[in-house]
Amino acid sequence: MNKIIKKQRALGLLFALMLGWIPAVGHAQEVRTFAVTAYYSPLPNQTAYMRGSYEADIRLNGRGTNGADGTPVYVGMLAAPKSYAFGTQIYIPGLGVGTVHDRGGAILAKKDYDRIDVWMGYGDEGLARALNWGYRFVEGQMVSGQTDTLDFSWIATNLPKRLLNQSVQNPDVFEPKVTANDSDDIRELQTALASFDYYHGEIHGTYDDETRRAVIRFQLANQLIDAENGAGAGVYGPKTRAAVKQNLETFNAEVERERTRIEQNLAKMQSGLGVHSSGEEVYWLQQMLWELGYYHGELDGRYNEETVEAVFSFQKARGVLNSDTDAGAGFFGKKTHEALLIAVESHVNRLTAAPIEKSI
């Protein structure tokens, strides 16, 4: 990192301290560069999903109920590399102070920066904030003894239009040599990077600065370059093209495996389950209700209170029952079984048509 960049960062931190954007010096520990991204908790029946379906977003973001240390998700939760102990507090300019309670497969500590993920809410609003925040490099600060002050309410909650009209992209379009001068090739690149959530502009087929920055973000996330100003940064060459194709192929294979798994699990479902039931049949019921977003407890094969509540929530949502005083409320009978088959079939169809996914 050159002296000019260091000087600019030092001046920026001084300015932030003067305005009170960074916590009191007495509580400050260390200044670091962070690549800050965002994640959210998916909900059933959202307007749109980043990966095309509830199941796919659950795979990407986790179950969305708790961090890796068991803490329920909340405004202020951060996911960090394994080198960060749970409870570590970090000040992020523009957002405030948050606390590490979560982990992620691609949340890595790098030579020049560390990756931090910020939880930004539930459903469509959480997804929109995560997308509108994007991928930002900031000069953050390690702190201690602070109250969480993280606030993302100022981030727009409108979903990008590209999310509302998704379609599957064939990985084979990246097999031939692609150049930055071919508009059709660049449209394919922009479409892929948009689905991966690196590109947020129009699909116009011009390799402009916004596209180049998106390529850099993709290269960093896929460890093709070491720094945003490193060798090859922003250059759409053979390695980057191959990585895009591999991401597409990996997700398409995962989608097929997931579809097969769900269909196999569905075949094991049986009706006639209630509070005295236990065993494999209850486990598969819990699994299916979890897939649909109704069950949030342990997959333990016991028809416990959480299972009863999940079944009743599903019954209400699907019009099987209207009140918890109705006969069969919380009981997995024939009508509820039939409704579940229809619901899962719909989700399988939607999963099969899911767009490409970033491997994280």
C-alpha positions as CSV (number, residue, x, y, z in Angstrom):
1,M,0.0,0.0,0.0
2,N,1.6,3.3,-1.0
3,K,2.3,6.3,1.2
4,I,-0.4,8.4,-0.5
5,I,-3.2,5.9,0.3
6,K,-1.9,5.6,3.9
7,K,-2.0,9.4,4.3
8,Q,-5.5,9.6,2.9
9,R,-6.7,6.9,5.3
10,A,-5.1,8.6,8.2
11,L,-6.7,11.9,7.4
12,G,-10.0,10.2,6.9
13,L,-9.8,8.6,10.3
14,L,-8.8,11.9,11.9
15,F,-11.8,13.6,10.3
16,A,-14.1,10.8,11.5
17,L,-12.8,11.1,15.0
18,M,-13.4,14.9,15.0
19,L,-17.0,14.4,13.9
20,G,-17.6,11.7,16.5
21,W,-18.2,8.9,13.9
22,I,-15.7,6.6,15.7
23,P,-16.0,5.6,19.3
24,A,-14.0,7.3,22.0
25,V,-10.3,6.8,21.8
26,G,-10.2,5.3,25.3
27,H,-12.2,2.3,24.0
28,A,-10.4,2.0,20.6
29,Q,-8.0,-0.8,20.0
30,E,-6.9,-1.2,16.4
31,V,-7.7,0.3,13.0
32,R,-8.1,-2.2,10.1
33,T,-9.3,-2.3,6.5
34,F,-12.5,-4.3,6.1
35,A,-14.3,-5.6,3.0
36,V,-17.8,-5.2,4.3
37,T,-20.6,-7.2,2.8
38,A,-24.1,-8.1,4.1
39,Y,-26.4,-11.0,4.6
40,Y,-30.0,-11.4,5.7
41,S,-32.6,-14.0,6.9
42,P,-34.9,-15.3,4.2
43,L,-38.6,-15.7,4.8
44,P,-41.1,-17.9,2.8
45,N,-43.1,-16.1,0.1
46,Q,-40.8,-13.2,-0.4
47,T,-41.3,-11.0,-3.5
48,A,-37.9,-12.2,-4.7
49,Y,-34.8,-14.2,-3.6
50,M,-31.2,-13.6,-4.4
51,R,-30.7,-17.2,-5.6
52,G,-34.3,-17.6,-6.9
53,S,-35.9,-19.6,-4.1
54,Y,-36.3,-19.7,-0.3
55,E,-34.3,-22.9,-0.1
56,A,-31.4,-21.6,-2.1
57,D,-31.2,-18.4,0.0
58,I,-31.3,-20.5,3.2
59,R,-28.3,-22.5,1.9
60,L,-26.5,-19.2,1.2
61,N,-27.4,-17.3,4.4
62,G,-27.9,-20.2,6.9
63,R,-31.2,-20.8,8.6
64,G,-31.4,-17.1,9.5
65,T,-32.4,-17.5,13.1
66,N,-29.1,-17.6,15.0
67,G,-25.4,-16.8,14.7
68,A,-22.8,-19.5,14.9
69,D,-22.5,-19.0,18.7
70,G,-26.2,-19.4,19.2
71,T,-27.1,-15.8,19.5
72,P,-30.5,-14.9,17.8
73,V,-30.0,-12.6,14.9
74,Y,-30.4,-8.9,15.7
75,V,-29.5,-5.5,14.5
76,G,-25.8,-5.3,15.2
77,M,-24.8,-8.9,14.5
78,L,-21.6,-9.4,12.5
79,A,-20.1,-12.4,10.9
80,A,-16.3,-12.5,10.8
81,P,-13.3,-14.8,10.1
82,K,-12.6,-17.6,12.6
83,S,-9.6,-15.6,13.9
84,Y,-12.1,-13.2,15.5
85,A,-13.4,-14.4,18.8
86,F,-17.2,-14.3,19.4
87,G,-18.0,-11.0,21.2
88,T,-15.4,-9.0,19.3
89,Q,-16.7,-5.5,18.7
90,I,-16.0,-3.6,15.4
91,Y,-16.8,0.0,14.4
92,I,-17.9,0.2,10.8
93,P,-18.1,3.8,9.3
94,G,-21.6,4.5,8.1
95,L,-23.1,1.7,10.2
96,G,-21.8,2.0,13.8
97,V,-20.6,-0.6,16.3
98,G,-21.5,-4.3,15.9
99,T,-20.5,-7.5,17.6
100,V,-19.2,-10.8,16.1
101,H,-21.6,-13.7,16.7
102,D,-21.4,-15.5,13.4
103,R,-19.1,-17.2,10.9
104,G,-19.1,-17.8,7.1
105,G,-17.3,-20.1,4.7
106,A,-16.0,-17.2,2.6
107,I,-15.5,-14.7,5.4
108,L,-11.7,-14.7,5.3
109,A,-8.8,-12.8,6.8
110,K,-6.6,-11.5,4.0
111,K,-3.2,-9.9,4.0
112,D,-4.5,-6.4,3.4
113,Y,-8.0,-6.6,4.7
114,D,-10.5,-8.8,6.6
115,R,-14.0,-9.7,5.3
116,I,-16.9,-8.8,7.6
117,D,-20.6,-9.6,7.0
118,V,-23.3,-7.4,8.5
119,W,-26.8,-8.9,9.2
120,M,-29.4,-6.5,7.6
121,G,-32.8,-7.9,8.5
122,Y,-35.5,-10.3,7.4
123,G,-37.3,-11.0,4.1
124,D,-37.5,-8.5,1.2
125,E,-36.3,-5.6,3.3
126,G,-33.3,-7.4,4.6
127,L,-32.4,-8.6,1.1
128,A,-32.9,-5.2,-0.4
129,R,-30.6,-3.6,2.2
130,A,-28.0,-6.2,1.7
131,L,-28.0,-5.7,-2.1
132,N,-28.1,-1.9,-1.8
133,W,-25.1,-1.9,0.6
134,G,-23.2,-4.2,-1.7
135,Y,-19.4,-4.7,-1.2
136,R,-17.5,-1.8,0.4
137,F,-14.0,-1.3,1.6
138,V,-13.9,0.8,4.8
139,E,-11.4,1.7,7.5
140,G,-13.0,0.3,10.6
141,Q,-11.8,0.0,14.1
142,M,-11.6,-2.6,16.8
143,V,-13.3,-1.4,20.0
144,S,-14.3,-2.8,23.3
145,G,-16.8,-2.1,26.1
146,Q,-19.2,-0.4,23.6
147,T,-23.0,-0.8,23.3
148,D,-24.0,-1.9,19.8
149,T,-25.0,1.2,17.8
150,L,-25.2,-0.4,14.4
151,D,-27.9,1.2,12.3
152,F,-28.8,0.3,8.7
153,S,-32.2,2.0,8.6
154,W,-30.9,4.6,6.1
155,I,-30.1,2.0,3.5
156,A,-32.8,1.8,0.7
157,T,-35.2,-1.1,0.8
158,N,-36.2,-1.2,-2.8
159,L,-35.4,-4.4,-4.6
160,P,-33.3,-4.1,-7.8
161,K,-35.4,-4.7,-10.9
162,R,-33.0,-7.4,-12.1
163,L,-34.1,-9.5,-9.1
164,L,-37.7,-9.4,-10.0
165,N,-37.1,-11.0,-13.4
166,Q,-34.6,-13.7,-13.0
167,S,-33.7,-16.5,-15.4
168,V,-31.3,-19.4,-15.5
169,Q,-28.0,-18.7,-17.3
170,N,-26.2,-21.4,-19.1
171,P,-22.6,-21.9,-18.0
172,D,-21.5,-22.9,-21.5
173,V,-21.8,-19.3,-22.7
174,F,-18.4,-18.8,-20.9
175,E,-16.7,-21.7,-22.7
176,P,-15.5,-19.8,-25.8
177,K,-12.9,-17.0,-25.4
178,V,-14.6,-13.8,-24.2
179,T,-13.3,-10.3,-24.9
180,A,-14.1,-6.9,-23.5
181,N,-14.9,-5.7,-27.0
182,D,-17.8,-8.1,-27.7
183,S,-21.0,-6.6,-26.5
184,D,-22.9,-9.9,-26.3
185,D,-20.1,-11.5,-24.3
186,I,-20.1,-8.5,-21.8
187,R,-23.9,-8.8,-21.5
188,E,-23.4,-12.4,-20.4
189,L,-20.7,-11.3,-18.0
190,Q,-22.8,-8.5,-16.5
191,T,-25.8,-10.9,-16.2
192,A,-23.7,-13.4,-14.2
193,L,-22.1,-10.7,-12.0
194,A,-25.5,-9.2,-11.3
195,S,-26.8,-12.6,-10.2
196,F,-23.8,-13.1,-8.1
197,D,-24.5,-9.6,-6.6
198,Y,-21.3,-7.9,-7.8
199,Y,-22.8,-5.8,-10.6
200,H,-25.7,-3.5,-10.0
201,G,-25.9,-1.5,-13.2
202,E,-27.8,-1.9,-16.5
203,I,-27.1,-4.9,-18.8
204,H,-25.8,-2.8,-21.7
205,G,-22.8,-4.8,-23.0
206,T,-20.2,-2.2,-22.5
207,Y,-17.1,-2.9,-20.3
208,D,-17.3,0.3,-18.4
209,D,-15.9,1.3,-15.0
210,E,-18.8,-0.1,-13.1
211,T,-18.4,-3.5,-14.8
212,R,-14.6,-3.4,-14.1
213,R,-15.3,-2.7,-10.4
214,A,-17.8,-5.6,-10.3
215,V,-15.1,-7.9,-11.8
216,I,-12.7,-6.8,-9.1
217,R,-15.3,-7.7,-6.4
218,F,-15.8,-11.1,-8.0
219,Q,-12.0,-11.7,-8.3
220,L,-11.5,-10.8,-4.6
221,A,-14.3,-13.0,-3.4
222,N,-13.0,-15.9,-5.5
223,Q,-9.3,-15.3,-4.4
224,L,-8.2,-14.6,-8.0
225,I,-6.4,-11.4,-6.8
226,D,-4.9,-10.4,-3.5
227,A,-5.9,-6.8,-3.4
228,E,-8.2,-4.4,-5.3
229,N,-5.2,-2.7,-6.9
230,G,-3.2,-5.9,-7.4
231,A,-2.0,-7.5,-10.6
232,G,-4.9,-8.5,-12.9
233,A,-7.5,-6.5,-10.9
234,G,-10.5,-5.7,-13.2
235,V,-9.0,-7.6,-16.1
236,Y,-11.6,-10.0,-17.6
237,G,-9.1,-12.7,-18.6
238,P,-9.2,-16.5,-18.9
239,K,-8.9,-17.2,-15.1
240,T,-11.8,-14.9,-14.3
241,R,-13.9,-16.3,-17.1
242,A,-13.2,-19.9,-15.9
243,A,-14.2,-18.9,-12.3
244,V,-17.5,-17.5,-13.5
245,K,-18.3,-20.6,-15.5
246,Q,-17.3,-22.8,-12.5
247,N,-19.6,-20.9,-10.2
248,L,-22.5,-21.4,-12.6
249,E,-21.7,-25.1,-13.0
250,T,-21.4,-25.7,-9.3
251,F,-24.7,-24.1,-8.5
252,N,-26.6,-25.9,-11.2
253,A,-25.3,-29.2,-9.9
254,E,-26.3,-28.2,-6.3
255,V,-29.7,-27.2,-7.5
256,E,-30.2,-30.7,-9.0
257,R,-28.9,-32.5,-5.9
258,E,-31.2,-30.3,-3.7
259,R,-34.2,-31.0,-5.9
260,T,-33.5,-34.8,-5.7
261,R,-33.0,-34.7,-2.0
262,I,-36.3,-32.9,-1.4
263,E,-38.2,-35.3,-3.6
264,Q,-36.7,-38.2,-1.8
265,N,-37.5,-36.8,1.6
266,L,-41.0,-36.0,0.5
267,A,-41.6,-39.7,-0.5
268,K,-40.9,-40.6,3.2
269,M,-43.6,-38.4,4.5
270,Q,-46.6,-40.1,6.3
271,S,-49.8,-38.7,7.7
272,G,-51.3,-39.5,11.1
273,L,-48.6,-37.8,13.3
274,G,-49.3,-36.0,16.5
275,V,-47.9,-35.1,20.0
276,H,-47.2,-38.8,20.9
277,S,-45.3,-39.5,17.7
278,S,-41.6,-39.8,17.4
279,G,-39.0,-41.2,15.1
280,E,-38.0,-41.0,11.5
281,E,-41.4,-39.9,10.2
282,V,-41.4,-36.9,12.5
283,Y,-37.9,-36.1,11.6
284,W,-38.8,-35.9,7.9
285,L,-41.9,-33.8,8.8
286,Q,-39.7,-31.3,10.7
287,Q,-37.3,-31.3,7.8
288,M,-40.0,-30.4,5.3
289,L,-41.5,-27.7,7.5
290,W,-38.0,-26.3,7.9
291,E,-37.5,-26.3,4.1
292,L,-40.7,-24.2,3.9
293,G,-39.8,-21.9,6.7
294,Y,-42.3,-22.9,9.3
295,Y,-40.2,-24.9,11.7
296,H,-37.2,-23.4,13.5
297,G,-36.4,-26.0,16.2
298,E,-34.1,-28.9,16.4
299,L,-34.5,-31.7,13.9
300,D,-34.8,-34.4,16.6
301,G,-37.7,-36.6,15.5
302,R,-39.9,-35.6,18.5
303,Y,-43.3,-34.2,17.9
304,N,-42.7,-31.4,20.5
305,E,-44.5,-28.1,21.0
306,E,-42.4,-26.4,18.3
307,T,-43.5,-29.1,15.8
308,V,-47.1,-28.6,16.8
309,E,-46.8,-24.8,16.3
310,A,-45.1,-25.3,13.0
311,V,-47.8,-27.6,11.7
312,F,-50.5,-25.3,12.8
313,S,-48.8,-22.3,11.2
314,F,-48.6,-24.3,8.0
315,Q,-52.3,-25.3,8.3
316,K,-53.3,-21.6,8.7
317,A,-51.1,-20.4,5.8
318,R,-52.5,-23.1,3.5
319,G,-56.2,-22.7,4.5
320,V,-56.4,-26.2,6.1
321,L,-57.6,-24.7,9.4
322,N,-58.5,-21.2,10.6
323,S,-58.1,-21.4,14.4
324,D,-56.1,-23.3,17.0
325,T,-59.5,-24.5,18.4
326,D,-60.4,-26.3,15.2
327,A,-60.2,-30.1,15.3
328,G,-56.9,-31.3,14.1
329,A,-55.0,-28.1,14.9
330,G,-51.3,-29.0,15.0
331,F,-52.0,-32.6,14.0
332,F,-50.4,-33.8,10.8
333,G,-53.4,-35.6,9.3
334,K,-54.4,-36.5,5.7
335,K,-55.5,-33.0,4.6
336,T,-52.4,-31.4,6.0
337,H,-50.3,-34.1,4.3
338,E,-51.9,-33.3,1.0
339,A,-51.4,-29.6,1.4
340,L,-47.7,-30.2,2.3
341,L,-47.2,-32.3,-0.9
342,I,-48.5,-29.4,-3.0
343,A,-46.4,-26.8,-1.2
344,V,-43.2,-28.8,-1.5
345,E,-43.9,-29.5,-5.2
346,S,-44.2,-25.8,-5.8
347,H,-40.9,-25.1,-4.0
348,V,-39.2,-27.9,-5.9
349,N,-40.3,-26.4,-9.2
350,R,-39.1,-23.0,-8.1
351,L,-35.8,-24.4,-7.0
352,T,-35.2,-26.1,-10.3
353,A,-35.6,-22.7,-12.0
354,A,-33.4,-20.9,-9.5
355,P,-30.7,-18.5,-10.9
356,I,-27.0,-18.9,-10.5
357,E,-25.4,-18.7,-7.1
358,K,-22.2,-17.4,-5.7
359,S,-20.2,-20.0,-3.8
360,I,-19.3,-18.5,-0.4
